Amino acid sequence: MPVLVNHNSVDSITISEGVSRQPLITSELVGNDWIVLDRWAIDAASCARIAVANTDLAWFQLLEGAATLDGSTGHHELTDANVIFLPPGYGGNLKSNEGAVVLYGGVPNASRFDSGFGESTLEFRCVNWREEPVLDSEHDARTRIYLVTPTLFGTRAVKGEMIIYPPGTIGANHHHEETEHFQYIISGRGTALLNEGSTPISAGDTLYNYEFERHNFVNDGDEDLVFVEYFVPGEFRTVWEDPKLVCTWLPAGKNIDGGEPSRAIGTHSSAETVNPEGV
């Protein structure tokens, strides 16, 4: 069965002065160590130390506030529009002058999920998702923005995206094979339809889905339902309960703010097992 947890129900653990974390996905909670997910709170004028093991990879995005990242790749000014990919062995310091909230994910022993992981030279990447191309669903009003892909980050161990459901939108029922994944609800509320049951979801919820579990979402609220979801491994098969509703994603030709996107992505289907060229 899927695992649902809200960060308000998770105790904070102090990491250092002014920095705490809430473990949202742990091996004890979900029964494996494919994905680790934390929610960090960094107080004003505080600093979080980041250290990625040589066998692992990690990524994070700011949910609230702004921060600076200083480390082996130099100095970076970050906002809630950034998703940062951290390669194996990365070390740095994340500091916020006014305070920040961070969603921090990791894949331990990432070579399990990418046969070329040991041979590839992965590099630090900072992506502004507000500049990435918007894709529209063929069958409904959903919008997708890719956050972590082989093209952006050079590994097939993980794949991530942001999905937006306008009010009244219902996604088609489906399940995934050869992967496990989670959704973190950034804003809005709705209903998750999970196998034979349903449960309300809202901002701050993390929903962990195992392989083969059917799921889809309904935005029955009055504002956009926005979530990020990450898959490990990043190449998998999606099976739709109604084959006529296999989702095809169509390029909108713009970014989320209506401007010119940073790159082009062609039309492609969610039924494709291997990531299409350019994604």
C-alpha positions as a Markdown table, in Angstrom:
| # | Residue | x | y | z |
|---|---|---|---|---|
| 1 | Met | 0.0 | 0.0 | 0.0 |
| 2 | Pro | 1.2 | 3.6 | -0.6 |
| 3 | Val | 2.6 | 5.5 | 2.3 |
| 4 | Leu | 1.3 | 9.0 | 3.1 |
| 5 | Val | 3.0 | 11.3 | 5.6 |
| 6 | Asn | 2.6 | 15.0 | 6.2 |
| 7 | His | 5.6 | 17.0 | 7.5 |
| 8 | Asn | 3.5 | 18.4 | 10.3 |
| 9 | Ser | 3.4 | 14.9 | 11.8 |
| 10 | Val | 7.2 | 14.3 | 11.6 |
| 11 | Asp | 9.4 | 15.4 | 14.5 |
| 12 | Ser | 12.3 | 17.7 | 13.6 |
| 13 | Ile | 15.9 | 16.6 | 14.2 |
| 14 | Thr | 18.5 | 19.2 | 14.9 |
| 15 | Ile | 21.5 | 18.9 | 12.5 |
| 16 | Ser | 23.4 | 22.0 | 13.5 |
| 17 | Glu | 22.7 | 25.3 | 15.1 |
| 18 | Gly | 19.7 | 26.8 | 13.3 |
| 19 | Val | 19.3 | 23.9 | 11.0 |
| 20 | Ser | 16.8 | 21.0 | 11.4 |
| 21 | Arg | 15.5 | 18.2 | 9.2 |
| 22 | Gln | 12.3 | 16.1 | 9.1 |
| 23 | Pro | 12.8 | 12.7 | 7.5 |
| 24 | Leu | 9.9 | 12.2 | 5.1 |
| 25 | Ile | 11.0 | 9.0 | 3.3 |
| 26 | Thr | 13.3 | 6.5 | 5.2 |
| 27 | Ser | 14.0 | 2.8 | 4.8 |
| 28 | Glu | 12.2 | 2.1 | 8.0 |
| 29 | Leu | 9.1 | 3.8 | 6.7 |
| 30 | Val | 8.9 | 2.4 | 3.2 |
| 31 | Gly | 10.9 | -0.8 | 3.6 |
| 32 | Asn | 13.8 | -0.1 | 1.2 |
| 33 | Asp | 16.6 | 2.5 | 0.7 |
| 34 | Trp | 15.9 | 3.4 | -3.0 |
| 35 | Ile | 15.0 | 7.0 | -2.1 |
| 36 | Val | 15.8 | 9.2 | 0.9 |
| 37 | Leu | 13.8 | 12.4 | 1.3 |
| 38 | Asp | 14.1 | 15.1 | 4.0 |
| 39 | Arg | 12.6 | 18.5 | 4.6 |
| 40 | Trp | 15.1 | 21.0 | 6.0 |
| 41 | Ala | 14.4 | 24.2 | 7.8 |
| 42 | Ile | 17.3 | 26.7 | 7.8 |
| 43 | Asp | 16.9 | 29.6 | 10.2 |
| 44 | Ala | 18.0 | 33.1 | 9.3 |
| 45 | Ala | 21.8 | 33.5 | 9.2 |
| 46 | Ser | 22.2 | 29.8 | 9.6 |
| 47 | Cys | 24.2 | 27.3 | 7.4 |
| 48 | Ala | 23.6 | 23.7 | 6.5 |
| 49 | Arg | 26.6 | 21.5 | 5.6 |
| 50 | Ile | 26.1 | 19.2 | 2.5 |
| 51 | Ala | 28.2 | 16.1 | 1.9 |
| 52 | Val | 27.3 | 13.5 | -0.8 |
| 53 | Ala | 29.0 | 10.1 | -0.5 |
| 54 | Asn | 31.0 | 8.9 | -3.5 |
| 55 | Thr | 28.4 | 6.1 | -4.2 |
| 56 | Asp | 25.4 | 8.4 | -4.0 |
| 57 | Leu | 23.7 | 11.3 | -5.8 |
| 58 | Ala | 21.4 | 13.9 | -4.4 |
| 59 | Trp | 19.3 | 16.9 | -5.4 |
| 60 | Phe | 17.4 | 19.6 | -3.6 |
| 61 | Gln | 15.0 | 22.5 | -4.3 |
| 62 | Leu | 14.0 | 25.4 | -2.2 |
| 63 | Leu | 10.3 | 25.4 | -1.2 |
| 64 | Glu | 10.5 | 28.8 | 0.5 |
| 65 | Gly | 13.0 | 31.6 | 0.8 |
| 66 | Ala | 16.4 | 32.1 | -0.8 |
| 67 | Ala | 19.9 | 30.8 | -0.1 |
| 68 | Thr | 23.5 | 30.7 | -1.2 |
| 69 | Leu | 25.4 | 27.6 | -2.0 |
| 70 | Asp | 29.2 | 27.6 | -1.7 |
| 71 | Gly | 31.3 | 24.5 | -2.3 |
| 72 | Ser | 33.5 | 22.7 | -4.7 |
| 73 | Thr | 31.6 | 24.2 | -7.7 |
| 74 | Gly | 31.8 | 27.8 | -6.6 |
| 75 | His | 29.2 | 30.3 | -5.4 |
| 76 | His | 25.5 | 30.0 | -6.4 |
| 77 | Glu | 22.5 | 32.3 | -5.5 |
| 78 | Leu | 19.4 | 30.2 | -5.2 |
| 79 | Thr | 15.6 | 30.9 | -5.1 |
| 80 | Asp | 12.6 | 28.6 | -5.0 |
| 81 | Ala | 12.8 | 28.4 | -8.9 |
| 82 | Asn | 16.0 | 26.3 | -8.7 |
| 83 | Val | 16.5 | 22.6 | -8.6 |
| 84 | Ile | 20.1 | 21.6 | -7.8 |
| 85 | Phe | 21.7 | 18.3 | -8.8 |
| 86 | Leu | 24.6 | 17.2 | -6.5 |
| 87 | Pro | 27.1 | 14.6 | -8.0 |
| 88 | Pro | 28.9 | 12.0 | -6.0 |
| 89 | Gly | 31.4 | 13.4 | -3.6 |
| 90 | Tyr | 30.0 | 16.9 | -3.6 |
| 91 | Gly | 30.6 | 19.1 | -0.6 |
| 92 | Gly | 29.3 | 22.5 | 0.2 |
| 93 | Asn | 27.5 | 24.9 | 2.6 |
| 94 | Leu | 23.9 | 26.1 | 2.1 |
| 95 | Lys | 23.3 | 29.4 | 3.9 |
| 96 | Ser | 20.2 | 31.6 | 4.1 |
| 97 | Asn | 20.2 | 35.1 | 5.4 |
| 98 | Glu | 16.4 | 35.3 | 5.9 |
| 99 | Gly | 15.6 | 31.6 | 6.4 |
| 100 | Ala | 14.6 | 28.9 | 3.9 |
| 101 | Val | 12.8 | 25.6 | 3.6 |
| 102 | Val | 14.5 | 22.9 | 1.5 |
| 103 | Leu | 13.3 | 19.6 | 0.0 |
| 104 | Tyr | 16.4 | 17.4 | -0.1 |
| 105 | Gly | 16.4 | 14.0 | -1.9 |
| 106 | Gly | 19.0 | 11.3 | -2.4 |
| 107 | Val | 19.7 | 8.0 | -4.0 |
| 108 | Pro | 22.1 | 5.8 | -2.0 |
| 109 | Asn | 24.3 | 3.4 | -4.0 |
| 110 | Ala | 23.0 | 4.9 | -7.3 |
| 111 | Ser | 24.9 | 2.4 | -9.5 |
| 112 | Arg | 22.0 | 0.0 | -8.7 |
| 113 | Phe | 19.8 | 2.1 | -10.9 |
| 114 | Asp | 22.2 | 3.3 | -13.7 |
| 115 | Ser | 24.5 | 0.7 | -15.3 |
| 116 | Gly | 26.8 | 3.5 | -16.5 |
| 117 | Phe | 26.9 | 5.4 | -13.2 |
| 118 | Gly | 30.5 | 4.3 | -12.3 |
| 119 | Glu | 31.8 | 5.3 | -15.8 |
| 120 | Ser | 30.0 | 8.6 | -16.2 |
| 121 | Thr | 31.3 | 11.9 | -15.1 |
| 122 | Leu | 28.4 | 13.6 | -13.4 |
| 123 | Glu | 28.6 | 17.3 | -12.8 |
| 124 | Phe | 26.9 | 19.9 | -10.5 |
| 125 | Arg | 23.9 | 21.3 | -12.2 |
| 126 | Cys | 21.6 | 24.2 | -11.2 |
| 127 | Val | 18.3 | 24.4 | -13.2 |
| 128 | Asn | 15.8 | 27.2 | -13.1 |
| 129 | Trp | 12.5 | 25.3 | -13.7 |
| 130 | Arg | 10.7 | 28.5 | -14.5 |
| 131 | Glu | 12.7 | 28.7 | -17.7 |
| 132 | Glu | 12.1 | 25.1 | -18.7 |
| 133 | Pro | 9.6 | 24.2 | -21.4 |
| 134 | Val | 6.0 | 23.6 | -20.4 |
| 135 | Leu | 4.2 | 20.5 | -21.7 |
| 136 | Asp | 0.4 | 20.2 | -21.9 |
| 137 | Ser | -1.5 | 16.9 | -21.5 |
| 138 | Glu | -3.4 | 15.8 | -24.6 |
| 139 | His | -6.4 | 14.5 | -22.7 |
| 140 | Asp | -6.8 | 16.9 | -19.7 |
| 141 | Ala | -5.7 | 20.2 | -18.3 |
| 142 | Arg | -2.5 | 19.0 | -16.6 |
| 143 | Thr | 0.8 | 20.7 | -17.2 |
| 144 | Arg | 4.3 | 19.1 | -16.8 |
| 145 | Ile | 7.7 | 20.7 | -16.3 |
| 146 | Tyr | 10.7 | 18.4 | -16.2 |
| 147 | Leu | 13.1 | 18.9 | -13.3 |
| 148 | Val | 15.6 | 16.0 | -13.4 |
| 149 | Thr | 16.2 | 14.1 | -16.6 |
| 150 | Pro | 19.1 | 12.4 | -18.4 |
| 151 | Thr | 19.6 | 15.5 | -20.6 |
| 152 | Leu | 19.7 | 17.9 | -17.7 |
| 153 | Phe | 21.7 | 15.8 | -15.3 |
| 154 | Gly | 23.4 | 12.9 | -17.1 |
| 155 | Thr | 22.0 | 9.9 | -15.1 |
| 156 | Arg | 19.1 | 7.5 | -15.5 |
| 157 | Ala | 19.1 | 6.7 | -11.8 |
| 158 | Val | 16.4 | 9.3 | -11.1 |
| 159 | Lys | 13.9 | 11.4 | -13.0 |
| 160 | Gly | 11.8 | 14.3 | -11.6 |
| 161 | Glu | 9.0 | 16.6 | -12.8 |
| 162 | Met | 6.5 | 19.1 | -11.6 |
| 163 | Ile | 2.9 | 18.5 | -12.3 |
| 164 | Ile | 0.1 | 21.1 | -12.1 |
| 165 | Tyr | -3.6 | 20.2 | -11.9 |
| 166 | Pro | -6.0 | 23.2 | -12.4 |
| 167 | Pro | -9.2 | 23.0 | -10.4 |
| 168 | Gly | -11.6 | 20.3 | -11.6 |
| 169 | Thr | -8.8 | 18.3 | -13.3 |
| 170 | Ile | -8.8 | 14.5 | -13.1 |
| 171 | Gly | -5.9 | 12.4 | -14.2 |
| 172 | Ala | -6.2 | 9.0 | -15.8 |
| 173 | Asn | -5.7 | 5.9 | -13.7 |
| 174 | His | -2.3 | 4.2 | -14.3 |
| 175 | His | 0.6 | 2.3 | -12.6 |
| 176 | His | 4.4 | 2.1 | -13.1 |
| 177 | Glu | 6.6 | -0.9 | -13.5 |
| 178 | Glu | 10.3 | -1.2 | -12.7 |
| 179 | Thr | 10.3 | 1.9 | -10.5 |
| 180 | Glu | 9.1 | 3.4 | -7.3 |
| 181 | His | 8.3 | 7.1 | -6.8 |
| 182 | Phe | 6.9 | 9.8 | -4.6 |
| 183 | Gln | 4.9 | 13.0 | -4.8 |
| 184 | Tyr | 5.5 | 16.0 | -2.6 |
| 185 | Ile | 2.5 | 18.4 | -2.6 |
| 186 | Ile | 3.8 | 21.9 | -2.8 |
| 187 | Ser | 0.5 | 23.7 | -2.9 |
| 188 | Gly | -3.3 | 23.1 | -3.2 |
| 189 | Arg | -5.3 | 20.1 | -2.2 |
| 190 | Gly | -7.1 | 17.3 | -3.8 |
| 191 | Thr | -7.9 | 13.6 | -3.7 |
| 192 | Ala | -5.5 | 10.7 | -4.4 |
| 193 | Leu | -7.2 | 7.6 | -5.8 |
| 194 | Leu | -5.0 | 4.7 | -4.8 |
| 195 | Asn | -5.7 | 1.2 | -5.9 |
| 196 | Glu | -9.3 | 0.6 | -4.6 |
| 197 | Gly | -9.3 | 3.5 | -2.1 |
| 198 | Ser | -9.0 | 7.3 | -1.9 |
| 199 | Thr | -7.4 | 9.8 | 0.5 |
| 200 | Pro | -7.3 | 13.6 | 0.7 |
| 201 | Ile | -4.0 | 15.2 | 0.0 |
| 202 | Ser | -2.8 | 18.7 | 0.7 |
| 203 | Ala | 0.3 | 20.9 | 0.8 |
| 204 | Gly | 3.1 | 19.3 | 2.9 |
| 205 | Asp | 2.0 | 15.7 | 2.1 |
| 206 | Thr | 4.5 | 13.1 | 0.8 |
| 207 | Leu | 3.0 | 10.1 | -1.0 |
| 208 | Tyr | 5.2 | 7.1 | -1.7 |
| 209 | Asn | 4.1 | 4.7 | -4.4 |
| 210 | Tyr | 5.5 | 1.2 | -4.9 |
| 211 | Glu | 5.7 | -0.6 | -8.2 |
| 212 | Phe | 2.4 | -1.8 | -9.7 |
| 213 | Glu | 0.1 | 0.4 | -7.5 |
| 214 | Arg | -2.6 | 2.1 | -9.5 |
| 215 | His | -3.0 | 5.8 | -8.8 |
| 216 | Asn | -4.3 | 9.1 | -10.1 |
| 217 | Phe | -5.4 | 12.4 | -8.7 |
| 218 | Val | -8.4 | 14.7 | -8.6 |
| 219 | Asn | -8.1 | 18.4 | -8.0 |
| 220 | Asp | -11.4 | 19.0 | -6.1 |
| 221 | Gly | -10.2 | 22.2 | -4.6 |
| 222 | Asp | -10.4 | 25.8 | -5.7 |
| 223 | Glu | -6.7 | 26.5 | -6.6 |
| 224 | Asp | -4.0 | 24.7 | -8.6 |
| 225 | Leu | -2.8 | 21.4 | -7.1 |
| 226 | Val | 1.0 | 21.5 | -7.6 |
| 227 | Phe | 3.4 | 18.7 | -6.8 |
| 228 | Val | 6.8 | 17.4 | -7.7 |
| 229 | Glu | 7.4 | 13.7 | -8.2 |
| 230 | Tyr | 10.6 | 11.8 | -8.5 |
| 231 | Phe | 11.2 | 8.2 | -9.8 |
| 232 | Val | 14.0 | 5.8 | -9.0 |
| 233 | Pro | 15.2 | 4.4 | -11.3 |
| 234 | Gly | 14.4 | 7.1 | -13.9 |
| 235 | Glu | 13.5 | 4.7 | -16.8 |
| 236 | Phe | 10.4 | 2.6 | -16.3 |
| 237 | Arg | 7.1 | 1.5 | -17.9 |
| 238 | Thr | 3.8 | 3.2 | -17.4 |
| 239 | Val | 0.6 | 1.2 | -17.9 |
| 240 | Trp | -2.7 | 2.9 | -18.3 |
| 241 | Glu | -6.0 | 1.3 | -17.1 |
| 242 | Asp | -7.7 | 2.7 | -20.2 |
| 243 | Pro | -5.3 | 2.4 | -23.2 |
| 244 | Lys | -7.2 | 5.2 | -25.0 |
| 245 | Leu | -6.1 | 7.6 | -22.2 |
| 246 | Val | -2.3 | 7.0 | -22.6 |
| 247 | Cys | -1.0 | 10.5 | -21.9 |
| 248 | Thr | 0.8 | 12.3 | -24.7 |
| 249 | Trp | 2.6 | 15.5 | -23.7 |
| 250 | Leu | 2.5 | 18.4 | -26.1 |
| 251 | Pro | 5.0 | 21.2 | -26.1 |
| 252 | Ala | 3.4 | 24.6 | -25.3 |
| 253 | Gly | 6.2 | 26.6 | -26.8 |
| 254 | Lys | 6.7 | 28.6 | -23.7 |
| 255 | Asn | 7.9 | 28.5 | -20.1 |
| 256 | Ile | 5.6 | 28.8 | -17.1 |
| 257 | Asp | 5.8 | 32.6 | -17.2 |
| 258 | Gly | 4.8 | 32.7 | -20.9 |
| 259 | Gly | 8.3 | 33.5 | -22.2 |
| 260 | Glu | 10.7 | 31.7 | -24.4 |
| 261 | Pro | 11.8 | 28.3 | -22.9 |
| 262 | Ser | 15.4 | 27.5 | -22.3 |
| 263 | Arg | 15.3 | 24.5 | -24.6 |
| 264 | Ala | 12.9 | 22.5 | -26.9 |
| 265 | Ile | 11.2 | 19.2 | -26.1 |
| 266 | Gly | 9.2 | 17.4 | -28.7 |
| 267 | Thr | 5.8 | 15.6 | -28.3 |
| 268 | His | 6.1 | 12.3 | -26.5 |
| 269 | Ser | 4.1 | 9.7 | -24.8 |
| 270 | Ser | 4.2 | 8.6 | -21.1 |
| 271 | Ala | 4.0 | 5.1 | -22.4 |
| 272 | Glu | 7.6 | 5.2 | -23.6 |
| 273 | Thr | 9.9 | 3.2 | -21.4 |
| 274 | Val | 13.1 | 5.0 | -22.4 |
| 275 | Asn | 13.3 | 8.7 | -22.1 |
| 276 | Pro | 12.8 | 10.3 | -25.5 |
| 277 | Glu | 15.7 | 12.2 | -27.1 |
| 278 | Gly | 16.1 | 15.6 | -25.6 |
| 279 | Val | 14.1 | 15.0 | -22.4 |
